[in-house]
């Protein structure tokens, strides 16, 4: 871990900046009620508001997606209940195994169907001759 000093380093301080001059709107007129230190035009403020609205919308969409993901994971979680019989717990915990076995059986059936079709086309009907 880096050693810290109690005194702020002078090298890290930013140099003094000149005061910002007030900028006006698109016509160049200074907008009343605006502090001169900001120095933004009306067009710049409008663009900043649009960017901020886009950022807020993206953040809300990301938060909604996170909530949906968390709700889905909570729904899929199975809590341990010692009162439930072992067979019921095993059936619930190993549901993914049944899904995988079904996928394997479907793939094997599809492959056998393709082989049977090729056998009929090549050997029985003689469509392809080698």
KAZI-V435704 format. One record per helix or strand. SS is the DSSP state (helix for helix, strand for strand). FROM is the first residue (numbers start at 1). TO is the last residue. If there is no record, write none. Layout:
SS&FROM&TO / SS&FROM&TO
//
This chain:
strand&24&24 / strand&30&30 / helix&42&76 / helix&86&93 / helix&95&124
//
